[in-house]
Amino acid sequence: MTDAAKAAVLGSPIAHSLSPVLHRAAYAALGLERWTYTAIECDEAGLPGVLAVPGGLACPLTMPLKRAVLPLLDRTEPLAVEVGGPTRWSSSAASGSATTPTSPAWSRPWPRPG
């Protein structure tokens, strides 16, 4: 069995997002029972509080949160700054960081069940 992982898409409005449905279906198909994916209603003012939640969280960001997260990060991929914001935020490291689809973090394979 793989370790638990938490992820959520952040935005406002976000209730319409199908991202949680799609991700949870993929997790189930891969046998990742301890992985979760939710939608969190969050605007720019609430972003620091959501990102401060302990325990590790990976978050795809919607606009305008992609820009709003930049000053909150300890490390940012250069491309994320160039394009106006990262595609996701992750607290899996000791501090917040941002990666972009072209960074090595996105090219790693997902863990396999077992």
Long-range contacts (C-beta under 8 A, 24 or more apart in sequence): 1-33, 1-34, 1-113, 1-114, 2-32, 2-34, 2-35, 2-111, 2-112, 2-113, 2-114, 3-34, 3-111, 4-34, 4-35, 4-36, 5-32, 5-34, 5-35, 5-36, 5-56, 5-58, 6-35, 6-36, 6-37, 6-55, 6-56, 6-57, 6-58, 7-35, 7-36, 7-37, 7-38, 7-57, 7-58, 7-59, 7-60, 8-37, 8-38, 8-39, 8-40, 8-57, 8-58, 8-59, 9-37, 9-38, 9-39, 9-40, 9-59, 9-60, 9-61, 9-62, 10-40, 10-42, 10-47, 10-50, 10-59, 10-60, 10-61, 10-62, 10-65, 10-89, 11-39, 11-41, 11-42, 11-61, 11-62, 11-65, 12-41, 12-42, 12-43, 12-62, 13-41, 14-39, 14-40, 14-41, 14-42, 14-62, 15-39, 15-41, 19-60, 30-110, 30-112, 30-113, 31-113, 31-114, 32-111, 32-113, 44-68, 47-72, 48-72, 51-89, 51-91, 51-96, 53-91, 56-90, 56-91, 56-92, 57-90, 57-91, 58-88, 58-89, 58-90, 58-91, 58-92, 59-88, 59-89, 59-90, 60-87, 60-88, 61-85, 61-86, 61-87, 61-88, 61-89, 69-98, 70-98, 72-96, 73-97, 73-98, 77-102, 77-103, 79-103
